[in-house]
Structure formats: C-alpha cells, structure tokens
Amino acid sequence: MKNKLTIGLFASFLAIAVDFGVNASAQSNNEQVPTKPQENPSKARRLPLRFPGNGGSRLRLFNRADFNSKLRKDIGATLKSFEAMTYKQYVEKYMPGMGGAADVADDRMIAVLEISFPKGTKTDNAEYSSATVRSVRDRETGELIEYEISGQKVNQPEGDCIVK
C-alpha cells in the first residue's frame, strides 16, 4: 500500500511538473534548464469535450417535431419555441460575456427549446404554479446540456424566480 501511495504521489508531482513546464531533474540540482513552450496552453488545460463539434457533419439531427413528440403533454407541457444553432451562437445570444460550458465545442449543433408549463411543475428544489423552461439540448443525441426555469414559485408571492 505504501509503495502504491509513493508511486501515486511521484506520478502526481511529475504531472504537475510537466504541466507547468518544469524539468524535474533540473529542480533537484537547482539548475535552470530551458523548456519547450507549450504550443497552445489554453487547450492543454481544457476538459475533454463531452460534446465535440459536429457543425459540418451530415448526421441526422433532432428537429422541432422530434422534440415536440417527447414532451410530457399529460402534465400540460407545450413547446413555445424551437431554435437550432451552434453552441457558440447560443452563448453569444443568451449569455453574452459569460462564456459557456467548457465541455461543449463552439460548433456543436444544439436546440434551444422554450417549454411552457401553465399548470405548473415540480423540480428537485421547488414547485411552480406556472413556469417556462429554456432547455438547451444536443441536436445529435437529444441530451440535456443546460436549462433555466422562470416562473411563479408556490408559496412565494413576491414576483418571478429564476433557477439555473
């Protein structure tokens, strides 16, 4: 167990040393050794993409009718709007200056759905007497990327509440 821990700690140190461009042998001798600069440091530290780019592909993408058919009409959900765009376009339109999810490529095709719940809906942490959900979904898989709920919370009479 101690050997595994020692190896793990050494591997962690080595990974940290390599990440910052430090030569581990030079540090032990207090020497300065030139290191090769990283070609693109911002990409080196980026998370792996959960949704890689697919903007130029010819895949079959979900459309308005596909998403509309999946709605829970039994609880009163209705699709008010559907917008197809790239994730970069979404960030520029709905979150200017804030940036987006780090694991979604800029050219990933997404759908922005506005879904109305006039009869209300429940979430993990709130209940709404009426609500509108802006749902961002991947157009290739239909998977939820992010959402925002706005509406009137039950037992909270002071105006609308937004939950992200």
N, C-alpha and C positions, 0 to 999 in steps of 0.2 A: 504494500500500500504506500509506504514511504517513497519507494522508487518511482511509482506512478505519479505521485504528487510532485516530486522533484523534476521529473521529465515534463510534466504539465506546466510547472512554473517556468522552466527553462524555455519551453516552446512559446509560452505567453510572452516572456521577455524578448525572445527572438522576433516574434511577430511585431511587437511594439517597436523594437529597434529598427526592423526593416521598414515599417510603416512611416517612420519619421526620417528615414534615410541615414541612419546612424550605423556605422560599421562596428559590430560588437567587439572584434579583436582590437580595434584601434582604441576603444574606450578603456579596455583593460590596461593598455600600455600608455594611456594619456597622449596618444598621437592624434594628429589631425590627418584624416585620410579623405581625399575628395570623393564625393559620392555622385553617382549619376542622377541628374534631376528626373523627377517623375514626368512622364510625357503629358499627363492630364490629371493633376491631383484631385480635382473635384469628382472625376469618375472613379478614381481609386477608392474613395471612401463611401461611395454610394451603395445603398442597399440593393440586393438583387431585385430585378423587376418582377413583380407579381403579374403585371400586365404589360408585356413588351409591345413595341409598336406593331400596328397592323394596318396603318392608314393606306398603304399602297397595295395591300393584298386583295385577292379576288374571293375571299371567303364569303360564305353566306352569312349575312349579319341580321340580327333580330330587327324587325321593323315595328311600327306602331301597332299593327294588328296582332303581332306576336305578344307584345307586352300587354295589350288590352285584354287578350284572351286569358291571361294569367291572373288578372285582378280578382280580388275577393268581392264579387258583386253581392254575395249573401250578407255582407256587413255594410253595404252601401258605397263601396269604393268605386269612383269613376275617374277615368283618365281625362284630365282637363287639357293637357298639352303634352306634346312629344317633340323634342328637338334632337336631331342627330348632328354630332360634331366631333372634333378631336378633343382630347382631354385638355390640350393647351388652349383651345378656343373657349372651353368651359371655364377654365381658371381665369382667363382674361375677362370674360363676361360677368361671372358671378363672384369671383374672389380677387379683384384687381389688387395687386400689391401684396397679396398674402401668400402666394405660392400654393402649390397643391400637394397631393400625396407623393412622397418620394419614390414609391414603388410602382407608379403608373407612368408609362412613356408618354411624351408630349403628343405623339402621333397615334395614340391608341384611340380607336373609334368607340365612342360612348353614346348613350342616350340619356337625355335629361327629361325625366318624367315629372309632371305635376299631377298629383293624385289627390282628389278631394274626398274627405270623409265627413259628409254633412251630418250623419248620425253619430259622429264621434268615433273615437278609437282609444285603445289602451296600449301603452308601451311598458317597458320594464319599470320605469320610474315615474310615470304619470298617466293620468286619464284625461282625455279631452272630450268636451261636449261636441265640438266640431273642430276639424283640423284639415290642414293642407300639408302634404308631404312632397318635398322636392327630392326625388330619388335619382341618383346617378348610377347607371348600370352599364356594364360592359356589353357592347353590341354583339360580340362574338359568342360569349358564354351566357349572358344574362345575369351574371353575378353582380351583386350589390357592391359598389365601391364606397359610396358615402351617401348620407341623407340628412335632411333638415326638416324638422316639424315645426309648423307655426299654427297656432290656434288658441282656443279658449280652454284653459285647464278647468276641470271640475273643482269646485270649492276654492276657486281663486278668482274673485270678481274683478280685480284690477287689470284690465287690458289683456292683450295677447302675450303669449310666452313662446319663445323660440328655444328649441332643444336641438343641439347638434350631437 
